[in-house]
Amino acid sequence: MSSYRIQGATADWEVVIGLEVHAQVISNAKLFSGAATEFGAEPNAQVSLVDAAMPGMLPTINGECVRQAVRTGLALGAQINKFSVFDRKNYFYADLPQGYQISQFKHPVVGEGTIVLDLDEGASKEVGVERIHLEQDAGKSMHDQHPQFTYVDLNRSGVALMEIVSMPDMRSPEEAGAYLTKLRTILRYIGTCDGNMEQGSMRADVNVSVRKVGDPLGTRCEIKNVNSIRFVRQAIEVEARRQVDIIEAGGTIDQETRLFDPNKGETRSMRSKEEAHDYRYFPDPDLLPLEFDDAFIEAARDSLPELPDEKKSRFMQALGLNDYSAGVLVAEKEASEFFETLVAEVAKATKKDAADVAVKASNWLTGDLFGALNKAGKTIAETPVSAAQGAELLALIEDNTISGRIAKDVFEIMFETGKDAGAIVEEKGLKQVSDTGEIEKIIDDIIAANPNQLEQYRAGKDKLLGFFVGQVMKATQGKANPGVVNKLLKPKLDG
């Protein structure tokens, strides 16, 4: 992958990127209370007395949230800290009832790990993860409910977040996009975060700085709460260009927090960037340090499924898929599960090994089914054609009941109606004609009807073989077995 550079008037500039991803932990209750965490509830319908910071209310740790954070760390190959501490991060805002956020500072639950990025043309790159810490979310200020007042919804107050902090190892918008894509895939595979950026359950703070190649790191700006991978890439491009223009004009970059406006294609200042001492961190006196043993960590490890990189490697080595196809199939957990069911069903129906049918199954899934789903605006979870139905269709091709061309017509009907392939083939009379006598008679009729083409073929115009094959297929409405047609046709044409 070519290096990403920003051309300025005086030099080429390198962009340095780090991401702080806030991922909502999948759990039935909040981090320190028993209130529900479901998305889409009426405002303030999921708020306990703890979440509202009523006097005398004390937080109680949700052990499932801790387990989910540990599972995430293990999936990233990270150091798990058996001793960690919750701290109070002090700041004042209308949607933060306590006047502080319970977070982790010096002693996070998860230490350093690694994410391997999947880049163009089969390239890869390792990006370091500095830490993962647990913290509670704030509420939400709503400025569009009343012309004069701001309303506050505390449903999110106290929801458990994992803040996953990367090293400043990324050097292009594409790498940042690949990092978020891979991280989201891993979180979804292991079931610790649903990754729905549009619902706010995963969002990114993007740290951007620029420097001349080889120079020390520049002053960074943080772009807050970017809620899509596309916007992350755009925000990096816009912010990096802004910084280069300022430096080349003789100015300096102020360390600050900024917001990205995708409609205007610009970042704008939100506030000067706080340092840790501004938050007056100190250990939360209401919460004991977190301590767990090796058995807890190993139980969390044992609960992990096969991870995307492991699955991709298995698809390539055991099933013969190429790098691109395997990468497409493992990008979403649902797609990889659909594929594995599809292969197993085709192998069972055709009495062949999985490795013998996997490539054809992959081609059909990534081509025909994914294409139809994209066109219909559906996800694999919403497919009207199940893996078992797809397997039946592929088995009908494999045993020569129908041709590949007819199969495409059958699939269209399946996608529209949800009917099984076998039923459609019977109903429409689409079975492939393999009767040699019947095909031979049709070939004789076509040769007799096209003496000029026969003469040209025999005079050396070999490409006319395709013309005769096409005429046979047309006469049989595409139902003639192409293998039988070619076997019978050529000797007759050769005379």
Protein Blocks (a to p, Z undefined) as FASTA:
>chain_A
ZZdddddfkbccddddddddddddddfbdfkbcbdfbehiaehklccfklnopghiacdd
dfklmmmmmmmmmmnopacdfbdcddddddddfklmnopacddfklcfbdcdddddddee
hiacddddfbdcdddddddddfklbfkbccddfklgopacddddddffbfbfklmmmmmm
mmmmmmmmnopagoiaknopaccddddddddehiacddddddehiabfklmmmmmmmmmm
mmmmmmmnopacddddddddfknopacdfbdcddfklnopacdfkbccddddfklmmmmm
mmpccdfklmmmmmmmmnopafklmmmmmmpmklmmmmmmmmmmmmmmnopafklmmmmm
mmmmmmmmmmmmmmnopafklpcbdfklmmmmmmmmmnomacfklmmmmmmmmmmnopaf
klmmmmnopaccfbfklmmmmmmmmmmmmmmlmmmmmnopamlmmmmmmmmmmmnnopac
fklmmmmmmmmmnZZ
